[in-house]
Amino acid sequence: MSPEATTKTTYHVPIGPIHPALKEPVFFEFEISGERIIDIDVKLGHVHRAVEWASRKRNPIQILYLAERICGICSYCHPAAFTLAIEAAADIEVAERAEYLRVIQGELERITSHILWAGVAAHEIGFDTVLFLTWEIRERAMDLTEYLCGNRVTKGIMTIGGIRRDITKDMLPRIQKDLKYFKDNFGKLAHIFLDDKTIKMRSQGAGILTKENALKLCAVGPTTRASGIKKDLRADTSYFAYGDLDIDYITPEALTGEVNGDVYDRIIQRLLEVKQSIELIEQCVDKMPAGDIVSEPKIAKVLAQLKKANGEGVGRHEAPRGEVIHYVKLTGEDAPFTWKVRAPTYNNILPWIPMLKGEQIADIPIVAASTDPCMSCTNRVAIVNNGQRSLLNKEQLHRLSVEKTRRLMH
């Protein structure tokens, strides 16, 4: 037999940007040998909406409502990080009671996000019965969100110096009733996801992200914690009222005694975090002090203070998918001079490569979904020049950004 006849042949398989297994546009190009993935390339940028540019014609209060539309699932975490950045840049104090209310809203969003993820994960492996079960539980969380905020998705709850809606004593019975419902159903969810034979077969040993790769590729959120890395802004920096609460790092070994960094561990991680979020909300309800919910109730006065401010600020928040960062610069104008967003999915894209290499084609949806990606949050730039790709270093990209900003201002 000739050498050519024994040479292994690989094929390139494109998936996306529109595909039944993808909830948002993203393009994969896989090199496969038989059913096995040999290499992978990922291309983003299909849903860039110029959100940051739109902020140049809005004041910080107006940008709050723009920020919460970066992502429908993370409609609290983005305005929360933006508010932290503005408060740091303008040296604005926050009402103490608001710090606890902010935690409650953040942890409720984490519950709704993680349960939504659990339903999507079940759907990706064809277990739609579990999808509908999780949706029923999540609907209760959405109803509680509406009860506390007046809205189910875009909550409109954050404001600079505090929060827009209080929790009164007559609202506590409803909150406690719903928290009890979540705790009662937590055992059912844990049993289905952790003990079901089908889910185990599809998730154990699949999409492994080692601790070393998670650190090297800067993974964040449940994705990195599921690989055994104790990294959580709520415990690391103690922003909002987290410093007054009993909170610790969670990794899968808390349940199983070991860390494998596979899809199964990422399921464990999110289930444990749902339980933790319920406990944090209960702590906030018990410890929350009386008082105002904003440091300055007059918005016009807040805007006047912001217009006088000159400074830079960074807001960091542990969103359901991981650390989200907002950077702002104020220069004494109505609108911020610049506003930049870095969503957690940006960090969790590169880990897809070691997670997917060596896996089977059928595992692509569940492995990719296990990081809970959000393409709408991940706005980046690609340059094509006569079909030739080029790489830009930090200085070149900054120069091009400055030049474009100056063109837009004139």
Secondary structure, 3 states (H helix, E strand, C coil): CCHHHHCCCCEEEEECCCCCCCCCCCEEEEEEECCEEEEEEEECCCCCCCHHHHHHHCCHHHHHHHHCCCCCCCCCHHHHHHHHHHHHHHCCCCCHHHHHHHHHHHHHHHHHHHHHHHHHHHHHCCCHHHHHHHHHHHHHHHHHHHHHHCCCCCCCCEECCEECCCCCHHHHHHHHHHHHHHHHHHHHHHHHHHHCHHHHHHHCCCCCCCHHHHHHCCCCHHHHHCCCCCCCHHHHCCCCCHHHCCCCCCCCHHHHCCCCCCHHHHHHHHHHHHHHHHHHHHHHHHHCCCCCCECCCCHHHHHHHHHHCEEEEEEEEEECCEEEEEEEEEECCCCCCEEEEECHHHHHHCCHHHHHCCCEHHHHHHHHHCCCCCCCCCCCCCCEECCEECCCCHHHHHHHHHHHHHHHHC
